[in-house]
Amino acid sequence: MFLFICLFILLCCDLNLGQFETDSQSEPVCPDSCVLQKELDAMKEKLGAMENMLRDSQSQITELKNQASVKVIFSAAAGGTGTIGPFNTDTTLIYKTVITNIGNAYSQATGVFTAPVAGVYYFSIFYHAGGEHEGKLLLYKNNDLMVMTHDHKSDSDTADNGGNTVFLQLQQGDQVYVRLPANTHVWGHDHHTTFSGFLVTQM
């Protein structure tokens, strides 16, 4: 139907053009059908631009929905019935009791958190230990130390507690884990020693 109307307008425009003449002091005169054709062309151009804007908006909405659907939350506790450590070398602490692991970014087998998407993440570490050895935990991003918590050895203090938190900007595939330094220890029983984190926002 639209094609028929366009052909009709063009035909009328061609027929009417022969009826109009111009002189040296006037602009060429376009009949109403030609004006209408120009308006239709302008409307088609605007409609095309609006369709492109709509497609771009739909793509952005889809991207935002996909980002909002990514949820990463974990919390795990060091298992066992007694102390963990002291060891002769620095040791990655494996938190065997997984409390929450939405997104499966934390590995119960290795104790390592691997970022599934780029973004800003929040991490926390807490421990409980005795005073007979130094209590200490180190939180790493890949091979770089980010934060730590510790308490000195004490003969009079029979129980020590410590903790720390940090926001880290990670790229996809970056790893975060906790190390127990040589000659230090923590208690592994009763869920005292924990490692937790979650995705704050994607980047």
Secondary structure, DSSP 8 states (H G I E B T S, - for coil): -HHHHHHHHHHHHHHHHTT----TTS-----HHHHHHHHHHHHHHHHHHHHHHHHHHHHHHHHHHHHHH---EEEEE--SSSEE---SS-EE----EEEEEETS-B-TTT--EE-SSSEEEEEEEEEEE-SSSBEEEEEEETTEEEEEEEE---SS---EEEEEEEEEEE-TT-EEEEEE-TTB-EE-GGG-SEEEEEEEEE-
